[in-house]
Amino acid sequence: MASFLVEGGRRLQGRIVPAGAKNEALQVLCAVLLTKEEVVIGNVPKILDVENLIDLLVDMGVKVSEVESHKWSFKSDELRWDYIETDAFLKKCSKLRGSVMLMGALLGRCGKAMYRKPGGDKIGRRRLDTHFIGFEKLGYEVSYDSVRGAYIVEWKGGKEDGERYLLLDEASVTGTANVIMSSVRLTGKTTIYNAACEPYIQQLCRMLVRMGAKISGIGSNLLTIEGVDELRGTEHRLLPDMIEVGSFIGMAAITGSELTIADTSYKDLGIIPDMFRRMGIRLEQRGDDIYIPQQEHYEIESYMDGGILTLADAPWPGLTPDLLSVMLVVATQAKGSVLIHQKMFESRLFFVDKLIDMGAQIILCDPHRAVVIGHDKRVRLRRNNMVSPDIRAGIALLIAAMSAEGVSKIDHVDQIDRGYEDIEGRLNALGARIERVDE
């Protein structure tokens, strides 16, 4: 198991390019199963979750080749159906949260899928009801095999030529992706209300449209899908990862660094830049780049009536929950106070005890809310030995260690590797000092 030794107090300087978006990659990689023709995907990040999903696709019989660095070809003309129904397949799926979207792709391809409850980050309850209720409303039958510990979803018919109306009980990104993929080849019309509309869902829809799907309402929470008989191949390029962009903004601010984040697809960042600005961080849009000047202090805004600023996650176009951990750490060295409200996951704030040990002033009100009183950089965080509990808390702890006095140690950094490509190499090139040690 690998660890990071992080020397704090070093400024960053230079230009960094965010990798391809992890969450989009997991969606579109599953979607390659919907056609027998070749699909080429570019800007694919070299991270553990993506590599594990590609390995799983290979086991399923997908012909996979790396065309060039970060660009991959997939052809699903001869799937191994004998393998897809085995315990070995179910076991491998259960180790990768993103594999949940294989269900929608397999249903769209052949009308049947088997799945075991997935693993992933330990950040709280992550239910699958939205997925299965959506499948049932489309005309699929869902059952549970208690012996194999697997869900079985099969087409039961009855709505082939009619109109199907789905009101999703939550705007789940993966649930929306699954419903989209499982309906694009159903005869008739499917209307999805309360659909997630994140840029990555928009990207999935646009990719499917290029493959021959008929989807309208892209970018809204109301999608209409006219089923088609077949889908063809296409070429697709992933967006840059907005969570990496936000992480780099936070790193620059807390270390007092001058940094340019290049090729960010700024129009797809939503309110992320403005939320950092509300924390007092100066940043400039320069074309598709973001420039963060060196600043010794940043002050959190208050509301117009003098109330404490609240940063809360919400479905798109609200603030993504994946950046709240980063913003919480950045707030520890700001001037002022902020309430962090993590609504979606009840275990995601439990990493703050590590920050408190480092000298951060944080009041954990309950599993969902924490008040941060910033030091205004008058008092630096202390070094600490920590364990990364999940991807986003892991990068937050790395940011904290980069601003702390002394050398901190972060164990279990394979969690960070799941979502950030060669993070220590890229940051060391900017002036950080992060050493990976295998134990």
Backbone torsions as a table, in degrees:
resi	resn	phi	psi	omega
1	MET	NA	132.6	-174.1
2	ALA	-89.7	153.2	176.2
3	SER	-133.3	161.8	173.0
4	PHE	-111.0	136.0	165.4
5	LEU	-105.1	118.7	-170.5
6	VAL	-119.1	117.8	175.0
7	GLU	-86.6	117.0	-177.0
8	GLY	-81.8	169.1	173.8
9	GLY	84.0	9.0	-179.4
10	ARG	-98.1	133.6	178.6
11	ARG	-81.3	148.9	174.0
12	LEU	-97.4	153.6	179.8
13	GLN	-153.7	128.1	173.7
14	GLY	132.0	-150.9	-171.5
15	ARG	-128.3	134.8	179.0
16	ILE	-134.0	142.5	-179.0
17	VAL	-110.2	124.2	178.2
18	PRO	-66.3	146.4	177.4
19	ALA	-75.1	172.5	175.7
20	GLY	-62.5	154.1	-172.2
21	ALA	-72.8	121.6	179.0
22	LYS	-58.3	-50.2	-173.9
23	ASN	-66.3	-34.4	175.3
24	GLU	-70.2	-41.0	-178.5
25	ALA	-56.7	-44.7	-177.8
26	LEU	-63.7	-33.9	178.6
27	GLN	-70.2	-53.5	-172.4
28	VAL	-73.1	-26.8	175.0
29	LEU	-65.7	-38.0	175.0
30	CYS	-66.3	-36.3	-176.3
31	ALA	-66.6	-17.4	179.3
32	VAL	-63.3	-19.2	179.4
33	LEU	-71.1	-14.1	-174.5
34	LEU	-77.4	-9.3	-179.5
35	THR	-135.9	153.2	175.5
36	LYS	-86.8	-9.8	-177.3
37	GLU	-88.7	168.8	-176.1
38	GLU	-72.7	137.2	173.0
39	VAL	-122.9	126.4	179.6
40	VAL	-111.0	128.3	-176.6
41	ILE	-123.5	126.5	-178.9
42	GLY	-107.1	165.4	-179.5
43	ASN	63.1	34.6	-178.9
44	VAL	-78.9	123.2	-177.9
45	PRO	-73.2	146.7	176.9
46	LYS	-92.1	79.0	-179.3
47	ILE	-128.1	160.4	-171.8
48	LEU	-61.0	-44.2	-177.3
49	ASP	-61.6	-40.8	179.2
50	VAL	-69.6	-43.8	179.2
51	GLU	-61.7	-39.4	179.2
52	ASN	-67.6	-36.5	177.8
53	LEU	-68.9	-39.8	177.1
54	ILE	-62.2	-42.2	176.4
55	ASP	-59.4	-39.7	179.3
56	LEU	-66.3	-40.4	176.8
57	LEU	-61.8	-39.6	177.1
58	VAL	-61.1	-45.2	177.9
59	ASP	-60.0	-31.1	-179.4
60	MET	-78.3	-5.0	177.7
61	GLY	103.4	3.6	178.5
62	VAL	-72.7	133.4	175.9
63	LYS	-81.7	117.0	-173.3
64	VAL	-123.3	134.5	175.0
65	SER	-146.1	147.2	178.0
66	GLU	-90.5	107.4	-177.0
67	VAL	-65.8	-44.8	175.8
68	GLU	-159.6	178.9	-178.4
69	SER	-56.3	124.7	177.4
70	HIS	70.3	13.6	178.4
71	LYS	-130.6	125.5	-171.3
72	TRP	-127.6	148.4	175.7
73	SER	-110.4	137.7	179.9
74	PHE	-131.7	134.4	175.4
75	LYS	-138.0	118.5	-172.7
76	SER	-109.3	47.3	-176.7
77	ASP	-83.4	-18.2	-178.2
78	GLU	-136.5	75.6	-179.8
79	LEU	-73.1	148.3	179.3
80	ARG	-91.8	83.9	-177.6
81	TRP	-64.0	-29.7	178.1
82	ASP	-62.5	-35.2	179.5
83	TYR	-77.1	-37.7	-173.8
84	ILE	-64.2	-17.9	179.3
85	GLU	-105.6	16.1	-177.7
86	THR	-97.9	162.8	175.4
87	ASP	-65.8	-29.9	178.9
88	ALA	-62.5	-41.2	177.8
89	PHE	-65.4	-46.3	-179.4
90	LEU	-61.1	-40.7	-179.5
91	LYS	-64.9	-41.3	-179.1
92	LYS	-68.5	-37.5	177.2
93	CYS	-62.1	-39.3	-174.3
94	SER	-65.9	-15.0	-179.2
95	LYS	-91.7	-1.6	-174.5
96	LEU	-137.0	111.9	-177.2
97	ARG	-58.4	-41.2	-176.4
98	GLY	-64.2	-17.6	-179.4
99	SER	-69.3	-7.8	177.8
100	VAL	-57.5	-28.9	-177.6
101	MET	-80.4	-3.6	170.6
102	LEU	-64.1	-27.9	179.5
103	MET	-59.1	-52.2	-178.4
104	GLY	-60.9	-40.8	-180.0
105	ALA	-66.2	-42.6	179.4
106	LEU	-68.0	-37.6	176.3
107	LEU	-64.9	-41.3	177.6
108	GLY	-65.8	-27.9	-178.3
109	ARG	-85.5	-46.3	-171.2
110	CYS	-133.8	-2.9	176.5
111	GLY	81.7	11.0	179.2
112	LYS	-149.6	142.9	177.4
113	ALA	-151.8	149.0	172.9
114	MET	-123.3	144.6	-175.4
115	TYR	-156.5	141.9	175.2
116	ARG	-108.7	144.5	-176.4
117	LYS	-51.7	127.8	-173.1
118	PRO	-80.1	164.0	173.4
119	GLY	-90.9	-138.3	-178.8
120	GLY	115.1	-161.5	-176.9
121	ASP	-64.9	143.2	175.8
122	LYS	-91.0	75.8	-175.2
123	ILE	-118.7	11.7	-179.6
124	GLY	121.0	-178.6	-176.8
125	ARG	-62.7	132.3	177.4
126	ARG	-132.8	87.1	-172.0
127	ARG	-75.2	159.3	-179.7
128	LEU	-112.1	9.5	-176.0
129	ASP	-56.1	-42.8	-178.1
130	THR	-58.2	-39.5	179.4
131	HIS	-63.2	-53.3	-171.9
132	PHE	-72.8	-37.0	175.1
133	ILE	-63.1	-38.8	176.9
134	GLY	-63.0	-43.8	178.3
135	PHE	-60.1	-43.7	-178.5
136	GLU	-62.8	-40.0	179.5
137	LYS	-68.5	-23.4	176.2
138	LEU	-77.8	-19.1	-178.3
139	GLY	116.7	9.7	177.0
140	TYR	-92.4	155.1	177.2
141	GLU	-107.8	131.3	-177.9
142	VAL	-111.9	128.9	175.8
143	SER	-136.3	167.9	-178.8
144	TYR	-126.5	125.1	177.3
145	ASP	-92.6	101.4	-175.7
146	SER	-69.3	-24.5	179.3
147	VAL	-69.7	-45.6	-178.6
148	ARG	-91.4	-8.8	-178.3
149	GLY	64.0	40.1	-173.4
150	ALA	-133.2	146.0	170.8
151	TYR	-85.4	140.6	176.8
152	ILE	-120.7	124.5	-179.9
153	VAL	-120.7	124.7	-177.4
154	GLU	-136.9	149.0	176.2
155	TRP	-70.8	128.6	178.2
156	LYS	-111.7	-5.1	174.8
157	GLY	77.0	-174.1	175.8
158	GLY	102.5	-14.6	-178.8
159	LYS	-131.7	25.5	-173.2
160	GLU	-60.7	-40.1	-173.1
161	ASP	-108.3	2.1	-176.1
162	GLY	-94.8	-166.9	176.5
163	GLU	-108.6	135.3	-178.5
164	ARG	-114.5	130.4	-179.8
165	TYR	-116.8	124.2	179.9
166	LEU	-121.3	126.2	169.5
167	LEU	-110.6	103.0	-177.4
168	LEU	-66.2	138.2	-177.2
169	ASP	-74.1	-15.7	170.5
170	GLU	-151.7	154.3	-178.3
171	ALA	-81.4	61.1	-178.8
172	SER	-72.5	130.6	180.0
173	VAL	-67.4	-52.0	-179.0
174	THR	-68.9	-34.3	176.5
175	GLY	-63.9	-42.7	177.3
176	THR	-63.0	-43.8	178.8
177	ALA	-60.0	-42.1	179.8
178	ASN	-64.1	-43.7	-180.0
179	VAL	-65.4	-40.3	178.2
180	ILE	-60.5	-51.5	-175.6
181	MET	-66.0	-32.7	-178.3
182	SER	-81.1	-6.8	-178.1
183	SER	-114.1	-12.3	-172.9
184	VAL	-66.3	-20.1	179.9
185	ARG	-112.4	10.6	175.3
186	LEU	-82.0	133.7	177.2
187	THR	-63.3	136.7	179.4
188	GLY	105.0	-165.5	-172.4
189	LYS	-116.3	134.0	177.2
190	THR	-120.4	127.4	176.7
191	THR	-114.5	126.4	-177.4
192	ILE	-115.3	116.5	175.5
193	TYR	-97.9	153.3	-179.5
194	ASN	58.9	35.5	176.0
195	ALA	-73.5	145.9	169.7
196	ALA	-64.1	145.9	-177.6
197	CYS	-131.3	24.3	175.5
198	GLU	-53.4	154.8	176.8
199	PRO	-52.6	-31.3	-178.1
200	TYR	-72.2	-33.8	172.9
201	ILE	-67.4	-39.4	176.8
202	GLN	-61.1	-41.2	179.0
203	GLN	-63.8	-43.6	177.1
204	LEU	-58.6	-46.3	-179.5
205	CYS	-62.1	-43.0	-179.4
206	ARG	-66.1	-37.1	176.2
207	MET	-63.0	-44.6	179.9
208	LEU	-65.1	-36.9	177.0
209	VAL	-62.1	-42.1	176.9
210	ARG	-64.3	-24.9	177.5
211	MET	-82.2	-6.3	177.8
212	GLY	114.6	-2.6	178.2
213	ALA	-70.1	156.9	178.2
214	LYS	-116.2	99.8	-176.4
215	ILE	-128.4	126.7	176.0
216	SER	-120.9	159.3	-177.7
217	GLY	88.9	13.4	-177.5
218	ILE	-60.1	130.3	-178.0
219	GLY	98.5	-8.0	177.1
220	SER	-113.7	178.4	177.0
221	ASN	-96.4	15.4	176.0
222	LEU	-127.2	106.0	-178.1
223	LEU	-108.9	140.8	174.9
224	THR	-122.5	128.5	-175.8
225	ILE	-123.5	124.1	172.5
226	GLU	-100.2	120.5	-175.4
227	GLY	-65.8	146.5	176.4
228	VAL	-125.3	160.6	-177.1
229	ASP	-74.8	-42.1	-174.8
230	GLU	-140.0	155.8	172.2
231	LEU	-117.8	148.4	-179.0
232	ARG	-106.8	179.6	178.6
233	GLY	-77.6	170.4	179.8
234	THR	-163.9	176.9	172.2
235	GLU	-123.5	140.0	-172.5
236	HIS	-142.4	147.6	176.2
237	ARG	-125.6	131.4	-179.0
238	LEU	-72.9	147.1	170.7
239	LEU	-68.5	157.0	169.1
240	PRO	-64.7	152.3	-175.0
241	ASP	-77.5	114.3	-178.5
242	MET	-65.2	-26.0	179.4
243	ILE	-72.9	-37.0	172.9
244	GLU	-63.0	-43.3	179.8
245	VAL	-57.2	-49.2	179.1
246	GLY	-62.9	-37.5	179.0
247	SER	-63.3	-41.5	-179.2
248	PHE	-69.9	-34.9	174.4
249	ILE	-60.6	-45.1	179.4
250	GLY	-63.0	-41.2	178.2
251	MET	-61.2	-44.4	-179.0
252	ALA	-62.3	-42.5	-176.3
253	ALA	-67.1	-47.8	-172.1
254	ILE	-74.0	-23.5	178.1
255	THR	-97.7	1.4	-179.3
256	GLY	63.0	42.4	-173.2
257	SER	-105.8	154.6	171.3
258	GLU	-97.8	121.9	-171.4
259	LEU	-145.3	142.3	171.7
260	THR	-114.1	123.4	175.4
261	ILE	-101.0	113.4	-170.1
262	ALA	-95.4	152.7	171.9
263	ASP	53.1	58.9	-173.8
264	THR	-91.7	-8.1	-168.6
265	SER	51.3	60.8	-170.1
266	TYR	-52.1	-37.8	-177.2
267	LYS	-64.7	-18.8	-179.1
268	ASP	-97.5	7.0	-179.6
269	LEU	-87.1	-10.5	178.4
270	GLY	59.8	-131.6	-175.1
271	ILE	-90.8	5.1	-176.9
272	ILE	-56.7	-51.6	179.3
273	PRO	-57.9	-40.5	-178.3
274	ASP	-67.9	-32.8	178.2
275	MET	-67.0	-36.8	174.8
276	PHE	-69.5	-36.1	176.6
277	ARG	-62.0	-36.5	179.2
278	ARG	-67.0	-20.1	174.8
279	MET	-85.2	2.9	177.0
280	GLY	92.1	7.7	-176.6
281	ILE	-87.6	124.5	177.7
282	ARG	-81.3	129.2	174.3
283	LEU	-149.7	148.3	-176.3
284	GLU	-124.3	138.3	171.1
285	GLN	-84.9	124.0	176.5
286	ARG	-124.1	90.3	-172.8
287	GLY	67.6	-120.6	177.3
288	ASP	-100.0	7.8	178.6
289	ASP	-100.4	161.2	171.4
290	ILE	-120.4	125.7	178.2
291	TYR	-107.6	125.0	176.2
292	ILE	-112.5	112.7	179.2
293	PRO	-75.3	159.8	175.6
294	GLN	-66.3	129.6	176.2
295	GLN	-142.7	133.1	-176.7
296	GLU	-78.3	-27.8	-177.2
297	HIS	-139.3	150.6	172.7
298	TYR	-142.6	139.4	-172.3
299	GLU	-116.6	127.8	-179.9
300	ILE	-71.9	133.2	178.0
301	GLU	-69.0	153.9	167.2
302	SER	-106.1	163.4	173.9
303	TYR	-68.6	164.3	-174.9
304	MET	-60.5	-27.0	178.9
305	ASP	-90.2	7.5	178.7
306	GLY	91.6	-1.8	-178.8
307	GLY	-70.5	156.8	-179.0
308	ILE	-69.1	137.6	179.3
309	LEU	-64.4	137.2	174.1
310	THR	-115.5	127.2	172.9
311	LEU	-107.2	114.9	-176.5
312	ALA	-129.6	144.6	178.0
313	ASP	-80.1	156.1	179.6
314	ALA	-162.2	157.1	174.5
315	PRO	-57.9	151.0	178.8
316	TRP	-53.1	136.6	12.0
317	PRO	-88.7	20.9	174.1
318	GLY	-73.6	-177.3	-175.5
319	LEU	-75.8	130.0	179.9
320	THR	-65.3	136.5	178.7
321	PRO	-64.9	-21.1	-176.6
322	ASP	-68.9	-12.7	-179.7
323	LEU	-104.0	-5.4	-177.3
324	LEU	-64.6	-35.3	178.4
325	SER	-62.8	-41.1	178.2
326	VAL	-64.8	-46.4	-178.3
327	MET	-63.7	-35.0	177.7
328	LEU	-61.9	-46.0	179.2
329	VAL	-64.0	-44.3	-179.9
330	VAL	-59.8	-35.9	-178.8
331	ALA	-66.5	-23.0	-178.2
332	THR	-64.2	-22.5	-179.8
333	GLN	-112.1	11.2	177.1
334	ALA	-84.6	169.7	168.3
335	LYS	-94.0	123.0	-178.5
336	GLY	112.0	-175.2	-175.5
337	SER	-129.0	157.6	179.4
338	VAL	-149.9	146.4	172.5
339	LEU	-100.6	120.6	175.8
340	ILE	-95.4	121.7	-178.4
341	HIS	-119.3	101.3	178.9
342	GLN	-92.5	97.3	-172.0
343	LYS	-81.1	-32.5	-166.2
344	MET	-83.4	-32.4	-174.2
345	PHE	-128.6	128.8	-172.2
346	GLU	-85.7	-3.1	-179.1
347	SER	-117.8	5.4	-170.6
348	ARG	-77.6	-18.8	-178.1
349	LEU	-95.0	0.0	-175.4
350	PHE	-69.5	-11.6	178.0
351	PHE	-73.4	-8.7	-174.9
352	VAL	-66.6	-18.1	176.9
353	ASP	-61.2	-31.3	176.2
354	LYS	-66.0	-38.7	179.6
355	LEU	-69.9	-37.7	177.1
356	ILE	-62.4	-40.1	176.1
357	ASP	-61.7	-26.4	-179.9
358	MET	-84.9	-2.8	178.6
359	GLY	104.5	4.4	177.9
360	ALA	-69.4	146.3	177.4
361	GLN	-97.1	96.7	-176.3
362	ILE	-134.0	132.9	173.5
363	ILE	-109.4	113.2	176.6
364	LEU	-84.9	104.0	-174.2
365	CYS	-72.5	-41.3	179.6
366	ASP	-166.4	-179.0	-176.6
367	PRO	-58.9	-16.7	-174.6
368	HIS	-108.8	-14.3	-171.6
369	ARG	-133.8	139.8	175.9
370	ALA	-141.0	137.4	174.6
371	VAL	-101.1	128.3	179.9
372	VAL	-112.7	124.8	175.1
373	ILE	-106.3	111.8	-172.5
374	GLY	-72.9	149.4	178.9
375	HIS	-84.1	-11.4	-174.5
376	ASP	55.2	29.6	178.2
377	LYS	62.4	14.1	174.7
378	ARG	-74.6	-30.4	178.3
379	VAL	-126.1	119.3	178.9
380	ARG	-80.5	153.5	173.9
381	LEU	-64.9	151.6	178.0
382	ARG	-92.4	155.5	175.3
383	ARG	-59.8	156.6	179.7
384	ASN	-157.7	158.3	170.2
385	ASN	-102.5	125.0	-170.2
386	MET	-136.3	166.2	174.8
387	VAL	-125.4	132.0	179.4
388	SER	-78.4	116.5	-177.9
389	PRO	-84.7	-25.1	179.1
390	ASP	-159.9	176.8	-174.5
391	ILE	-59.1	-52.8	-171.0
392	ARG	-74.5	-39.7	174.1
393	ALA	-65.1	-33.8	178.7
394	GLY	-61.3	-46.4	-179.6
395	ILE	-69.9	-32.0	176.8
396	ALA	-64.4	-41.6	177.9
397	LEU	-66.5	-35.8	176.6
398	LEU	-63.3	-42.5	178.2
399	ILE	-62.6	-42.0	178.2
400	ALA	-61.8	-43.4	-179.5
401	ALA	-64.5	-33.9	179.8
402	MET	-67.1	-22.7	-179.6
403	SER	-100.0	-6.9	-172.5
404	ALA	-84.6	163.9	172.0
405	GLU	-78.5	138.4	175.3
406	GLY	82.6	-167.8	-176.5
407	VAL	-106.9	119.9	177.8
408	SER	-100.0	155.6	177.8
409	LYS	-120.0	131.8	177.3
410	ILE	-120.6	116.2	178.2
411	ASP	-89.9	166.0	175.1
412	HIS	61.5	42.2	-176.0
413	VAL	-77.1	-0.8	171.3
414	ASP	-61.6	-24.0	173.6
415	GLN	-62.8	-42.9	177.8
416	ILE	-66.3	-38.7	179.9
417	ASP	-61.1	-24.1	179.3
418	ARG	-64.4	-24.8	-174.9
419	GLY	-127.2	-8.3	-176.0
420	TYR	-131.2	122.1	-177.0
421	GLU	-79.2	124.9	174.3
422	ASP	40.9	50.3	-170.4
423	ILE	-63.0	-39.2	-178.2
424	GLU	-69.9	-37.9	178.9
425	GLY	-64.0	-42.8	-178.5
426	ARG	-69.2	-38.7	-179.9
427	LEU	-75.9	-36.0	176.9
428	ASN	-62.3	-32.0	177.7
429	ALA	-66.2	-18.2	179.3
430	LEU	-97.7	-4.2	178.7
431	GLY	118.9	-3.6	176.0
432	ALA	-71.5	165.8	174.6
433	ARG	-131.5	94.1	-177.5
434	ILE	-125.6	122.4	-179.8
435	GLU	-111.9	129.9	176.2
436	ARG	-92.0	129.1	177.7
437	VAL	-125.7	137.0	178.3
438	ASP	-100.1	132.3	-176.1
439	GLU	-122.6	NA	NA
